[in-house]
């Protein structure tokens, strides 16, 4: 059942990215980056079993941010993709600060939400610190790598090469850095290694699956089918 839900979430993320790009152009992609960063950092606190292995949620929505930066790199250049990474970074910082300030308020006796918010967001400082480190390193590597391979492997037909060469390496960097920083000392080594493995495999599957979307986004952009009005 979890595997089917995972596929459903994958399709939902891809459709959402295509929708915001078609309707809002570059601005829609900028909006998706903080959405992905915040949602992924909430979902990641939940452990699930996929294909018999332990995994955390958030892999799909976080991996979708690499698709967005690749579309930005392909259609608008490295500078615009880098700006999107900076937007996501700022969103993560704002989330952890605002939610932890909210937890300082004394709840009303009738309040039922505080324990649940505490259970989720009290973990945020370490997870967000881990996410910030992994996010900055992996995302800027992806932006740099896509630009690097685009110069050396130009042409519309070769998008799949530069997309996967940049993203697959970036996903590995992100998975190792984030998992070790977020969960080292919290879960047993055996579980930690499973999380690293499954996190990377799941993100790699998203990276391979999203390649046609980069082609489609390029086609829309070249045909003037997206709304890029400033």
PyMOL commands that place a pseudoatom at each C-alpha (Angstrom):
pseudoatom trace, name=CA, resn=UNK, resi=1, chain=A, elem=C, hetatm=0, pos=[0.000, 0.000, 0.000]
pseudoatom trace, name=CA, resn=UNK, resi=2, chain=A, elem=C, hetatm=0, pos=[2.843, 2.422, 0.886]
pseudoatom trace, name=CA, resn=UNK, resi=3, chain=A, elem=C, hetatm=0, pos=[4.426, 1.827, -2.495]
pseudoatom trace, name=CA, resn=UNK, resi=4, chain=A, elem=C, hetatm=0, pos=[1.218, 2.795, -4.304]
pseudoatom trace, name=CA, resn=UNK, resi=5, chain=A, elem=C, hetatm=0, pos=[0.875, 5.890, -2.158]
pseudoatom trace, name=CA, resn=UNK, resi=6, chain=A, elem=C, hetatm=0, pos=[4.487, 6.775, -2.959]
pseudoatom trace, name=CA, resn=UNK, resi=7, chain=A, elem=C, hetatm=0, pos=[3.768, 6.575, -6.686]
pseudoatom trace, name=CA, resn=UNK, resi=8, chain=A, elem=C, hetatm=0, pos=[0.629, 8.647, -6.204]
pseudoatom trace, name=CA, resn=UNK, resi=9, chain=A, elem=C, hetatm=0, pos=[2.582, 11.319, -4.354]
pseudoatom trace, name=CA, resn=UNK, resi=10, chain=A, elem=C, hetatm=0, pos=[5.192, 11.320, -7.111]
pseudoatom trace, name=CA, resn=UNK, resi=11, chain=A, elem=C, hetatm=0, pos=[2.560, 11.965, -9.779]
pseudoatom trace, name=CA, resn=UNK, resi=12, chain=A, elem=C, hetatm=0, pos=[0.890, 14.639, -7.638]
pseudoatom trace, name=CA, resn=UNK, resi=13, chain=A, elem=C, hetatm=0, pos=[4.190, 16.503, -7.193]
pseudoatom trace, name=CA, resn=UNK, resi=14, chain=A, elem=C, hetatm=0, pos=[5.018, 16.368, -10.891]
pseudoatom trace, name=CA, resn=UNK, resi=15, chain=A, elem=C, hetatm=0, pos=[1.559, 17.586, -11.892]
pseudoatom trace, name=CA, resn=UNK, resi=16, chain=A, elem=C, hetatm=0, pos=[1.720, 20.411, -9.348]
pseudoatom trace, name=CA, resn=UNK, resi=17, chain=A, elem=C, hetatm=0, pos=[5.078, 21.619, -10.691]
pseudoatom trace, name=CA, resn=UNK, resi=18, chain=A, elem=C, hetatm=0, pos=[3.843, 21.535, -14.273]
pseudoatom trace, name=CA, resn=UNK, resi=19, chain=A, elem=C, hetatm=0, pos=[0.683, 23.396, -13.264]
pseudoatom trace, name=CA, resn=UNK, resi=20, chain=A, elem=C, hetatm=0, pos=[2.441, 26.226, -11.416]
pseudoatom trace, name=CA, resn=UNK, resi=21, chain=A, elem=C, hetatm=0, pos=[4.955, 26.567, -14.247]
pseudoatom trace, name=CA, resn=UNK, resi=22, chain=A, elem=C, hetatm=0, pos=[2.304, 26.685, -16.956]
pseudoatom trace, name=CA, resn=UNK, resi=23, chain=A, elem=C, hetatm=0, pos=[0.166, 29.179, -15.025]
pseudoatom trace, name=CA, resn=UNK, resi=24, chain=A, elem=C, hetatm=0, pos=[2.824, 31.377, -13.426]
pseudoatom trace, name=CA, resn=UNK, resi=25, chain=A, elem=C, hetatm=0, pos=[6.032, 30.680, -15.333]
pseudoatom trace, name=CA, resn=UNK, resi=26, chain=A, elem=C, hetatm=0, pos=[9.319, 31.323, -13.564]
pseudoatom trace, name=CA, resn=UNK, resi=27, chain=A, elem=C, hetatm=0, pos=[7.495, 32.836, -10.588]
pseudoatom trace, name=CA, resn=UNK, resi=28, chain=A, elem=C, hetatm=0, pos=[5.602, 29.576, -10.082]
pseudoatom trace, name=CA, resn=UNK, resi=29, chain=A, elem=C, hetatm=0, pos=[8.881, 27.667, -9.858]
pseudoatom trace, name=CA, resn=UNK, resi=30, chain=A, elem=C, hetatm=0, pos=[10.199, 30.153, -7.303]
pseudoatom trace, name=CA, resn=UNK, resi=31, chain=A, elem=C, hetatm=0, pos=[7.046, 29.590, -5.259]
pseudoatom trace, name=CA, resn=UNK, resi=32, chain=A, elem=C, hetatm=0, pos=[7.407, 25.805, -5.411]
pseudoatom trace, name=CA, resn=UNK, resi=33, chain=A, elem=C, hetatm=0, pos=[10.929, 25.810, -3.948]
pseudoatom trace, name=CA, resn=UNK, resi=34, chain=A, elem=C, hetatm=0, pos=[9.949, 27.024, -0.424]
pseudoatom trace, name=CA, resn=UNK, resi=35, chain=A, elem=C, hetatm=0, pos=[6.840, 24.821, -0.520]
pseudoatom trace, name=CA, resn=UNK, resi=36, chain=A, elem=C, hetatm=0, pos=[9.018, 21.784, -1.201]
pseudoatom trace, name=CA, resn=UNK, resi=37, chain=A, elem=C, hetatm=0, pos=[11.593, 22.747, 1.424]
pseudoatom trace, name=CA, resn=UNK, resi=38, chain=A, elem=C, hetatm=0, pos=[9.030, 23.296, 4.201]
pseudoatom trace, name=CA, resn=UNK, resi=39, chain=A, elem=C, hetatm=0, pos=[6.806, 20.302, 3.431]
pseudoatom trace, name=CA, resn=UNK, resi=40, chain=A, elem=C, hetatm=0, pos=[9.806, 17.975, 3.125]
pseudoatom trace, name=CA, resn=UNK, resi=41, chain=A, elem=C, hetatm=0, pos=[11.123, 19.031, 6.528]
pseudoatom trace, name=CA, resn=UNK, resi=42, chain=A, elem=C, hetatm=0, pos=[7.761, 18.240, 8.119]
pseudoatom trace, name=CA, resn=UNK, resi=43, chain=A, elem=C, hetatm=0, pos=[7.274, 14.932, 6.336]
pseudoatom trace, name=CA, resn=UNK, resi=44, chain=A, elem=C, hetatm=0, pos=[10.803, 13.736, 7.095]
pseudoatom trace, name=CA, resn=UNK, resi=45, chain=A, elem=C, hetatm=0, pos=[9.987, 13.111, 10.770]
pseudoatom trace, name=CA, resn=UNK, resi=46, chain=A, elem=C, hetatm=0, pos=[7.706, 10.235, 9.736]
pseudoatom trace, name=CA, resn=UNK, resi=47, chain=A, elem=C, hetatm=0, pos=[9.261, 6.795, 9.203]
pseudoatom trace, name=CA, resn=UNK, resi=48, chain=A, elem=C, hetatm=0, pos=[7.649, 4.347, 6.786]
pseudoatom trace, name=CA, resn=UNK, resi=49, chain=A, elem=C, hetatm=0, pos=[8.459, 1.012, 5.192]
pseudoatom trace, name=CA, resn=UNK, resi=50, chain=A, elem=C, hetatm=0, pos=[8.966, 0.932, 1.438]
pseudoatom trace, name=CA, resn=UNK, resi=51, chain=A, elem=C, hetatm=0, pos=[9.950, -2.239, -0.397]
pseudoatom trace, name=CA, resn=UNK, resi=52, chain=A, elem=C, hetatm=0, pos=[10.801, -3.828, 2.939]
pseudoatom trace, name=CA, resn=UNK, resi=53, chain=A, elem=C, hetatm=0, pos=[13.236, -1.077, 3.957]
pseudoatom trace, name=CA, resn=UNK, resi=54, chain=A, elem=C, hetatm=0, pos=[13.006, 1.785, 6.438]
pseudoatom trace, name=CA, resn=UNK, resi=55, chain=A, elem=C, hetatm=0, pos=[12.614, 5.199, 4.827]
pseudoatom trace, name=CA, resn=UNK, resi=56, chain=A, elem=C, hetatm=0, pos=[11.541, 8.691, 5.760]
pseudoatom trace, name=CA, resn=UNK, resi=57, chain=A, elem=C, hetatm=0, pos=[8.871, 10.663, 3.982]
pseudoatom trace, name=CA, resn=UNK, resi=58, chain=A, elem=C, hetatm=0, pos=[9.694, 13.916, 2.261]
pseudoatom trace, name=CA, resn=UNK, resi=59, chain=A, elem=C, hetatm=0, pos=[11.942, 12.337, -0.351]
pseudoatom trace, name=CA, resn=UNK, resi=60, chain=A, elem=C, hetatm=0, pos=[9.620, 13.028, -3.265]
pseudoatom trace, name=CA, resn=UNK, resi=61, chain=A, elem=C, hetatm=0, pos=[8.708, 16.605, -2.482]
pseudoatom trace, name=CA, resn=UNK, resi=62, chain=A, elem=C, hetatm=0, pos=[12.309, 17.488, -1.627]
pseudoatom trace, name=CA, resn=UNK, resi=63, chain=A, elem=C, hetatm=0, pos=[13.662, 15.775, -4.737]
pseudoatom trace, name=CA, resn=UNK, resi=64, chain=A, elem=C, hetatm=0, pos=[11.182, 17.780, -6.796]
pseudoatom trace, name=CA, resn=UNK, resi=65, chain=A, elem=C, hetatm=0, pos=[13.134, 20.923, -5.910]
pseudoatom trace, name=CA, resn=UNK, resi=66, chain=A, elem=C, hetatm=0, pos=[16.034, 19.573, -7.983]
pseudoatom trace, name=CA, resn=UNK, resi=67, chain=A, elem=C, hetatm=0, pos=[13.657, 19.258, -10.920]
pseudoatom trace, name=CA, resn=UNK, resi=68, chain=A, elem=C, hetatm=0, pos=[12.668, 22.885, -10.452]
pseudoatom trace, name=CA, resn=UNK, resi=69, chain=A, elem=C, hetatm=0, pos=[16.252, 24.163, -10.359]
pseudoatom trace, name=CA, resn=UNK, resi=70, chain=A, elem=C, hetatm=0, pos=[17.077, 22.073, -13.439]
pseudoatom trace, name=CA, resn=UNK, resi=71, chain=A, elem=C, hetatm=0, pos=[14.150, 23.637, -15.318]
pseudoatom trace, name=CA, resn=UNK, resi=72, chain=A, elem=C, hetatm=0, pos=[15.319, 27.079, -14.230]
pseudoatom trace, name=CA, resn=UNK, resi=73, chain=A, elem=C, hetatm=0, pos=[18.891, 26.290, -15.277]
pseudoatom trace, name=CA, resn=UNK, resi=74, chain=A, elem=C, hetatm=0, pos=[17.755, 24.974, -18.659]
pseudoatom trace, name=CA, resn=UNK, resi=75, chain=A, elem=C, hetatm=0, pos=[15.319, 27.766, -19.498]
pseudoatom trace, name=CA, resn=UNK, resi=76, chain=A, elem=C, hetatm=0, pos=[16.665, 30.804, -17.639]
pseudoatom trace, name=CA, resn=UNK, resi=77, chain=A, elem=C, hetatm=0, pos=[20.284, 30.119, -16.711]
pseudoatom trace, name=CA, resn=UNK, resi=78, chain=A, elem=C, hetatm=0, pos=[22.415, 29.412, -13.664]
pseudoatom trace, name=CA, resn=UNK, resi=79, chain=A, elem=C, hetatm=0, pos=[21.788, 32.773, -11.982]
pseudoatom trace, name=CA, resn=UNK, resi=80, chain=A, elem=C, hetatm=0, pos=[18.011, 32.278, -11.820]
pseudoatom trace, name=CA, resn=UNK, resi=81, chain=A, elem=C, hetatm=0, pos=[18.415, 28.733, -10.470]
pseudoatom trace, name=CA, resn=UNK, resi=82, chain=A, elem=C, hetatm=0, pos=[20.766, 30.036, -7.793]
pseudoatom trace, name=CA, resn=UNK, resi=83, chain=A, elem=C, hetatm=0, pos=[18.206, 32.654, -6.761]
pseudoatom trace, name=CA, resn=UNK, resi=84, chain=A, elem=C, hetatm=0, pos=[15.618, 29.906, -6.297]
pseudoatom trace, name=CA, resn=UNK, resi=85, chain=A, elem=C, hetatm=0, pos=[17.998, 27.988, -4.012]
pseudoatom trace, name=CA, resn=UNK, resi=86, chain=A, elem=C, hetatm=0, pos=[18.443, 31.142, -1.914]
pseudoatom trace, name=CA, resn=UNK, resi=87, chain=A, elem=C, hetatm=0, pos=[14.651, 31.519, -1.628]
pseudoatom trace, name=CA, resn=UNK, resi=88, chain=A, elem=C, hetatm=0, pos=[14.345, 27.963, -0.312]
pseudoatom trace, name=CA, resn=UNK, resi=89, chain=A, elem=C, hetatm=0, pos=[17.153, 28.560, 2.177]
pseudoatom trace, name=CA, resn=UNK, resi=90, chain=A, elem=C, hetatm=0, pos=[15.406, 31.661, 3.533]
pseudoatom trace, name=CA, resn=UNK, resi=91, chain=A, elem=C, hetatm=0, pos=[12.099, 29.772, 3.809]
pseudoatom trace, name=CA, resn=UNK, resi=92, chain=A, elem=C, hetatm=0, pos=[13.670, 27.029, 5.930]
pseudoatom trace, name=CA, resn=UNK, resi=93, chain=A, elem=C, hetatm=0, pos=[15.185, 29.543, 8.334]
pseudoatom trace, name=CA, resn=UNK, resi=94, chain=A, elem=C, hetatm=0, pos=[11.909, 31.451, 8.626]
pseudoatom trace, name=CA, resn=UNK, resi=95, chain=A, elem=C, hetatm=0, pos=[9.965, 28.246, 9.320]
pseudoatom trace, name=CA, resn=UNK, resi=96, chain=A, elem=C, hetatm=0, pos=[12.157, 26.991, 12.133]
pseudoatom trace, name=CA, resn=UNK, resi=97, chain=A, elem=C, hetatm=0, pos=[12.314, 30.393, 13.827]
pseudoatom trace, name=CA, resn=UNK, resi=98, chain=A, elem=C, hetatm=0, pos=[8.584, 31.115, 13.609]
pseudoatom trace, name=CA, resn=UNK, resi=99, chain=A, elem=C, hetatm=0, pos=[7.444, 27.619, 14.652]
pseudoatom trace, name=CA, resn=UNK, resi=100, chain=A, elem=C, hetatm=0, pos=[9.780, 27.454, 17.627]
pseudoatom trace, name=CA, resn=UNK, resi=101, chain=A, elem=C, hetatm=0, pos=[8.638, 30.896, 18.737]
pseudoatom trace, name=CA, resn=UNK, resi=102, chain=A, elem=C, hetatm=0, pos=[5.067, 29.602, 18.536]
pseudoatom trace, name=CA, resn=UNK, resi=103, chain=A, elem=C, hetatm=0, pos=[5.961, 26.703, 20.851]
pseudoatom trace, name=CA, resn=UNK, resi=104, chain=A, elem=C, hetatm=0, pos=[7.058, 29.175, 23.562]
pseudoatom trace, name=CA, resn=UNK, resi=105, chain=A, elem=C, hetatm=0, pos=[3.483, 30.402, 24.026]
pseudoatom trace, name=CA, resn=UNK, resi=106, chain=A, elem=C, hetatm=0, pos=[1.660, 28.896, 27.001]
pseudoatom trace, name=CA, resn=UNK, resi=107, chain=A, elem=C, hetatm=0, pos=[-1.280, 26.941, 25.540]
pseudoatom trace, name=CA, resn=UNK, resi=108, chain=A, elem=C, hetatm=0, pos=[-4.827, 27.543, 26.717]
pseudoatom trace, name=CA, resn=UNK, resi=109, chain=A, elem=C, hetatm=0, pos=[-6.280, 24.749, 28.901]
pseudoatom trace, name=CA, resn=UNK, resi=110, chain=A, elem=C, hetatm=0, pos=[-8.645, 23.821, 26.078]
pseudoatom trace, name=CA, resn=UNK, resi=111, chain=A, elem=C, hetatm=0, pos=[-5.870, 23.674, 23.497]
pseudoatom trace, name=CA, resn=UNK, resi=112, chain=A, elem=C, hetatm=0, pos=[-5.306, 20.259, 21.915]
pseudoatom trace, name=CA, resn=UNK, resi=113, chain=A, elem=C, hetatm=0, pos=[-2.798, 21.177, 19.222]
pseudoatom trace, name=CA, resn=UNK, resi=114, chain=A, elem=C, hetatm=0, pos=[0.237, 22.124, 21.327]
pseudoatom trace, name=CA, resn=UNK, resi=115, chain=A, elem=C, hetatm=0, pos=[1.454, 18.567, 22.137]
pseudoatom trace, name=CA, resn=UNK, resi=116, chain=A, elem=C, hetatm=0, pos=[1.259, 17.600, 18.484]
pseudoatom trace, name=CA, resn=UNK, resi=117, chain=A, elem=C, hetatm=0, pos=[3.036, 20.745, 17.312]
pseudoatom trace, name=CA, resn=UNK, resi=118, chain=A, elem=C, hetatm=0, pos=[5.716, 20.140, 19.929]
pseudoatom trace, name=CA, resn=UNK, resi=119, chain=A, elem=C, hetatm=0, pos=[6.173, 16.538, 18.806]
pseudoatom trace, name=CA, resn=UNK, resi=120, chain=A, elem=C, hetatm=0, pos=[6.794, 17.683, 15.232]
pseudoatom trace, name=CA, resn=UNK, resi=121, chain=A, elem=C, hetatm=0, pos=[8.479, 21.049, 15.460]
pseudoatom trace, name=CA, resn=UNK, resi=122, chain=A, elem=C, hetatm=0, pos=[10.605, 20.545, 18.574]
pseudoatom trace, name=CA, resn=UNK, resi=123, chain=A, elem=C, hetatm=0, pos=[12.707, 18.306, 16.339]
pseudoatom trace, name=CA, resn=UNK, resi=124, chain=A, elem=C, hetatm=0, pos=[13.072, 21.069, 13.817]
pseudoatom trace, name=CA, resn=UNK, resi=125, chain=A, elem=C, hetatm=0, pos=[16.276, 22.783, 15.026]
pseudoatom trace, name=CA, resn=UNK, resi=126, chain=A, elem=C, hetatm=0, pos=[18.479, 19.725, 14.421]
pseudoatom trace, name=CA, resn=UNK, resi=127, chain=A, elem=C, hetatm=0, pos=[16.592, 18.547, 11.359]
pseudoatom trace, name=CA, resn=UNK, resi=128, chain=A, elem=C, hetatm=0, pos=[16.513, 22.022, 9.875]
pseudoatom trace, name=CA, resn=UNK, resi=129, chain=A, elem=C, hetatm=0, pos=[20.214, 22.562, 10.564]
pseudoatom trace, name=CA, resn=UNK, resi=130, chain=A, elem=C, hetatm=0, pos=[20.939, 19.250, 8.841]
pseudoatom trace, name=CA, resn=UNK, resi=131, chain=A, elem=C, hetatm=0, pos=[18.598, 20.199, 6.022]
pseudoatom trace, name=CA, resn=UNK, resi=132, chain=A, elem=C, hetatm=0, pos=[20.171, 23.638, 5.612]
pseudoatom trace, name=CA, resn=UNK, resi=133, chain=A, elem=C, hetatm=0, pos=[23.652, 22.162, 5.327]
pseudoatom trace, name=CA, resn=UNK, resi=134, chain=A, elem=C, hetatm=0, pos=[22.565, 19.421, 2.930]
pseudoatom trace, name=CA, resn=UNK, resi=135, chain=A, elem=C, hetatm=0, pos=[20.317, 21.809, 1.007]
pseudoatom trace, name=CA, resn=UNK, resi=136, chain=A, elem=C, hetatm=0, pos=[22.982, 24.430, 0.389]
pseudoatom trace, name=CA, resn=UNK, resi=137, chain=A, elem=C, hetatm=0, pos=[25.705, 21.939, -0.545]
pseudoatom trace, name=CA, resn=UNK, resi=138, chain=A, elem=C, hetatm=0, pos=[23.576, 19.711, -2.783]
pseudoatom trace, name=CA, resn=UNK, resi=139, chain=A, elem=C, hetatm=0, pos=[21.437, 22.387, -4.427]
pseudoatom trace, name=CA, resn=UNK, resi=140, chain=A, elem=C, hetatm=0, pos=[24.302, 24.676, -5.326]
pseudoatom trace, name=CA, resn=UNK, resi=141, chain=A, elem=C, hetatm=0, pos=[26.221, 21.658, -6.575]
pseudoatom trace, name=CA, resn=UNK, resi=142, chain=A, elem=C, hetatm=0, pos=[23.233, 20.757, -8.759]
pseudoatom trace, name=CA, resn=UNK, resi=143, chain=A, elem=C, hetatm=0, pos=[23.006, 24.269, -10.172]
pseudoatom trace, name=CA, resn=UNK, resi=144, chain=A, elem=C, hetatm=0, pos=[26.764, 24.345, -10.827]
pseudoatom trace, name=CA, resn=UNK, resi=145, chain=A, elem=C, hetatm=0, pos=[26.818, 20.819, -12.284]
pseudoatom trace, name=CA, resn=UNK, resi=146, chain=A, elem=C, hetatm=0, pos=[23.864, 21.427, -14.606]
pseudoatom trace, name=CA, resn=UNK, resi=147, chain=A, elem=C, hetatm=0, pos=[25.518, 24.572, -15.947]
pseudoatom trace, name=CA, resn=UNK, resi=148, chain=A, elem=C, hetatm=0, pos=[28.816, 22.703, -16.289]
pseudoatom trace, name=CA, resn=UNK, resi=149, chain=A, elem=C, hetatm=0, pos=[27.313, 19.824, -18.262]
pseudoatom trace, name=CA, resn=UNK, resi=150, chain=A, elem=C, hetatm=0, pos=[25.118, 22.145, -20.304]
pseudoatom trace, name=CA, resn=UNK, resi=151, chain=A, elem=C, hetatm=0, pos=[28.239, 23.879, -21.626]
pseudoatom trace, name=CA, resn=UNK, resi=152, chain=A, elem=C, hetatm=0, pos=[29.955, 20.575, -22.393]
pseudoatom trace, name=CA, resn=UNK, resi=153, chain=A, elem=C, hetatm=0, pos=[26.926, 18.609, -23.568]
pseudoatom trace, name=CA, resn=UNK, resi=154, chain=A, elem=C, hetatm=0, pos=[24.731, 21.186, -25.325]
pseudoatom trace, name=CA, resn=UNK, resi=155, chain=A, elem=C, hetatm=0, pos=[21.602, 20.539, -27.326]
pseudoatom trace, name=CA, resn=UNK, resi=156, chain=A, elem=C, hetatm=0, pos=[17.955, 19.843, -26.573]
pseudoatom trace, name=CA, resn=UNK, resi=157, chain=A, elem=C, hetatm=0, pos=[18.282, 16.124, -27.248]
pseudoatom trace, name=CA, resn=UNK, resi=158, chain=A, elem=C, hetatm=0, pos=[20.925, 15.756, -24.546]
pseudoatom trace, name=CA, resn=UNK, resi=159, chain=A, elem=C, hetatm=0, pos=[18.924, 17.237, -21.681]
pseudoatom trace, name=CA, resn=UNK, resi=160, chain=A, elem=C, hetatm=0, pos=[18.560, 13.776, -20.150]
pseudoatom trace, name=CA, resn=UNK, resi=161, chain=A, elem=C, hetatm=0, pos=[22.351, 13.464, -19.857]
pseudoatom trace, name=CA, resn=UNK, resi=162, chain=A, elem=C, hetatm=0, pos=[23.003, 16.754, -18.058]
pseudoatom trace, name=CA, resn=UNK, resi=163, chain=A, elem=C, hetatm=0, pos=[19.835, 16.421, -15.986]
pseudoatom trace, name=CA, resn=UNK, resi=164, chain=A, elem=C, hetatm=0, pos=[20.808, 13.029, -14.598]
pseudoatom trace, name=CA, resn=UNK, resi=165, chain=A, elem=C, hetatm=0, pos=[24.546, 13.678, -14.311]
pseudoatom trace, name=CA, resn=UNK, resi=166, chain=A, elem=C, hetatm=0, pos=[23.905, 16.748, -12.171]
pseudoatom trace, name=CA, resn=UNK, resi=167, chain=A, elem=C, hetatm=0, pos=[20.956, 15.498, -10.139]
pseudoatom trace, name=CA, resn=UNK, resi=168, chain=A, elem=C, hetatm=0, pos=[22.072, 11.953, -9.311]
pseudoatom trace, name=CA, resn=UNK, resi=169, chain=A, elem=C, hetatm=0, pos=[25.346, 13.163, -7.805]
pseudoatom trace, name=CA, resn=UNK, resi=170, chain=A, elem=C, hetatm=0, pos=[23.609, 16.010, -5.983]
pseudoatom trace, name=CA, resn=UNK, resi=171, chain=A, elem=C, hetatm=0, pos=[21.034, 13.603, -4.552]
pseudoatom trace, name=CA, resn=UNK, resi=172, chain=A, elem=C, hetatm=0, pos=[23.806, 11.373, -3.195]
pseudoatom trace, name=CA, resn=UNK, resi=173, chain=A, elem=C, hetatm=0, pos=[25.486, 14.350, -1.529]
pseudoatom trace, name=CA, resn=UNK, resi=174, chain=A, elem=C, hetatm=0, pos=[22.178, 15.456, -0.034]
pseudoatom trace, name=CA, resn=UNK, resi=175, chain=A, elem=C, hetatm=0, pos=[21.211, 12.000, 1.254]
pseudoatom trace, name=CA, resn=UNK, resi=176, chain=A, elem=C, hetatm=0, pos=[24.509, 11.314, 3.004]
pseudoatom trace, name=CA, resn=UNK, resi=177, chain=A, elem=C, hetatm=0, pos=[24.939, 14.779, 4.512]
pseudoatom trace, name=CA, resn=UNK, resi=178, chain=A, elem=C, hetatm=0, pos=[21.350, 15.173, 5.671]
pseudoatom trace, name=CA, resn=UNK, resi=179, chain=A, elem=C, hetatm=0, pos=[20.876, 11.680, 7.111]
pseudoatom trace, name=CA, resn=UNK, resi=180, chain=A, elem=C, hetatm=0, pos=[24.114, 11.724, 9.096]
pseudoatom trace, name=CA, resn=UNK, resi=181, chain=A, elem=C, hetatm=0, pos=[23.569, 15.259, 10.379]
pseudoatom trace, name=CA, resn=UNK, resi=182, chain=A, elem=C, hetatm=0, pos=[19.899, 14.716, 11.280]
pseudoatom trace, name=CA, resn=UNK, resi=183, chain=A, elem=C, hetatm=0, pos=[19.810, 11.190, 12.671]
pseudoatom trace, name=CA, resn=UNK, resi=184, chain=A, elem=C, hetatm=0, pos=[23.341, 10.241, 13.825]
pseudoatom trace, name=CA, resn=UNK, resi=185, chain=A, elem=C, hetatm=0, pos=[23.084, 9.157, 17.451]
pseudoatom trace, name=CA, resn=UNK, resi=186, chain=A, elem=C, hetatm=0, pos=[19.283, 9.147, 17.285]
pseudoatom trace, name=CA, resn=UNK, resi=187, chain=A, elem=C, hetatm=0, pos=[18.690, 5.848, 15.501]
pseudoatom trace, name=CA, resn=UNK, resi=188, chain=A, elem=C, hetatm=0, pos=[20.818, 2.648, 15.387]
pseudoatom trace, name=CA, resn=UNK, resi=189, chain=A, elem=C, hetatm=0, pos=[23.518, 2.393, 12.713]
pseudoatom trace, name=CA, resn=UNK, resi=190, chain=A, elem=C, hetatm=0, pos=[21.631, -0.330, 10.892]
pseudoatom trace, name=CA, resn=UNK, resi=191, chain=A, elem=C, hetatm=0, pos=[18.581, 1.924, 10.577]
pseudoatom trace, name=CA, resn=UNK, resi=192, chain=A, elem=C, hetatm=0, pos=[20.789, 4.893, 9.696]
pseudoatom trace, name=CA, resn=UNK, resi=193, chain=A, elem=C, hetatm=0, pos=[22.380, 3.013, 6.810]
pseudoatom trace, name=CA, resn=UNK, resi=194, chain=A, elem=C, hetatm=0, pos=[18.964, 1.867, 5.607]
pseudoatom trace, name=CA, resn=UNK, resi=195, chain=A, elem=C, hetatm=0, pos=[17.759, 5.471, 5.634]
pseudoatom trace, name=CA, resn=UNK, resi=196, chain=A, elem=C, hetatm=0, pos=[20.791, 6.629, 3.619]
pseudoatom trace, name=CA, resn=UNK, resi=197, chain=A, elem=C, hetatm=0, pos=[20.289, 3.841, 1.099]
pseudoatom trace, name=CA, resn=UNK, resi=198, chain=A, elem=C, hetatm=0, pos=[16.532, 4.158, 0.715]
pseudoatom trace, name=CA, resn=UNK, resi=199, chain=A, elem=C, hetatm=0, pos=[16.655, 7.958, 0.738]
pseudoatom trace, name=CA, resn=UNK, resi=200, chain=A, elem=C, hetatm=0, pos=[19.116, 8.002, -2.130]
pseudoatom trace, name=CA, resn=UNK, resi=201, chain=A, elem=C, hetatm=0, pos=[17.395, 5.256, -4.109]
pseudoatom trace, name=CA, resn=UNK, resi=202, chain=A, elem=C, hetatm=0, pos=[14.016, 6.981, -3.811]
pseudoatom trace, name=CA, resn=UNK, resi=203, chain=A, elem=C, hetatm=0, pos=[15.433, 10.361, -4.754]
pseudoatom trace, name=CA, resn=UNK, resi=204, chain=A, elem=C, hetatm=0, pos=[17.321, 8.805, -7.655]
pseudoatom trace, name=CA, resn=UNK, resi=205, chain=A, elem=C, hetatm=0, pos=[14.086, 7.269, -8.933]
pseudoatom trace, name=CA, resn=UNK, resi=206, chain=A, elem=C, hetatm=0, pos=[12.463, 10.706, -8.797]
pseudoatom trace, name=CA, resn=UNK, resi=207, chain=A, elem=C, hetatm=0, pos=[15.443, 12.190, -10.652]
pseudoatom trace, name=CA, resn=UNK, resi=208, chain=A, elem=C, hetatm=0, pos=[15.199, 9.639, -13.462]
pseudoatom trace, name=CA, resn=UNK, resi=209, chain=A, elem=C, hetatm=0, pos=[11.413, 9.926, -13.660]
pseudoatom trace, name=CA, resn=UNK, resi=210, chain=A, elem=C, hetatm=0, pos=[11.439, 13.726, -13.869]
pseudoatom trace, name=CA, resn=UNK, resi=211, chain=A, elem=C, hetatm=0, pos=[13.638, 13.892, -16.992]
pseudoatom trace, name=CA, resn=UNK, resi=212, chain=A, elem=C, hetatm=0, pos=[10.692, 14.074, -19.456]
pseudoatom trace, name=CA, resn=UNK, resi=213, chain=A, elem=C, hetatm=0, pos=[9.349, 17.032, -17.480]
pseudoatom trace, name=CA, resn=UNK, resi=214, chain=A, elem=C, hetatm=0, pos=[12.518, 19.037, -18.176]
pseudoatom trace, name=CA, resn=UNK, resi=215, chain=A, elem=C, hetatm=0, pos=[11.998, 18.389, -21.905]
pseudoatom trace, name=CA, resn=UNK, resi=216, chain=A, elem=C, hetatm=0, pos=[8.348, 19.419, -21.638]
pseudoatom trace, name=CA, resn=UNK, resi=217, chain=A, elem=C, hetatm=0, pos=[9.170, 22.564, -19.680]
pseudoatom trace, name=CA, resn=UNK, resi=218, chain=A, elem=C, hetatm=0, pos=[11.781, 23.517, -22.283]
pseudoatom trace, name=CA, resn=UNK, resi=219, chain=A, elem=C, hetatm=0, pos=[9.239, 22.965, -25.057]
pseudoatom trace, name=CA, resn=UNK, resi=220, chain=A, elem=C, hetatm=0, pos=[6.657, 25.134, -23.288]
pseudoatom trace, name=CA, resn=UNK, resi=221, chain=A, elem=C, hetatm=0, pos=[9.223, 27.865, -22.711]
pseudoatom trace, name=CA, resn=UNK, resi=222, chain=A, elem=C, hetatm=0, pos=[10.457, 27.871, -26.314]
pseudoatom trace, name=CA, resn=UNK, resi=223, chain=A, elem=C, hetatm=0, pos=[6.878, 27.966, -27.643]
pseudoatom trace, name=CA, resn=UNK, resi=224, chain=A, elem=C, hetatm=0, pos=[5.898, 30.791, -25.293]
pseudoatom trace, name=CA, resn=UNK, resi=225, chain=A, elem=C, hetatm=0, pos=[3.271, 28.652, -23.551]
pseudoatom trace, name=CA, resn=UNK, resi=226, chain=A, elem=C, hetatm=0, pos=[4.174, 29.701, -19.995]
pseudoatom trace, name=CA, resn=UNK, resi=227, chain=A, elem=C, hetatm=0, pos=[3.257, 32.966, -18.360]
pseudoatom trace, name=CA, resn=UNK, resi=228, chain=A, elem=C, hetatm=0, pos=[6.552, 34.745, -17.733]
pseudoatom trace, name=CA, resn=UNK, resi=229, chain=A, elem=C, hetatm=0, pos=[5.224, 38.275, -17.433]
pseudoatom trace, name=CA, resn=UNK, resi=230, chain=A, elem=C, hetatm=0, pos=[7.214, 40.295, -14.913]
for i in range(1, 230): cmd.bond("trace and resi %d" % i, "trace and resi %d" % (i + 1))
show_as sticks, trace
zoom trace
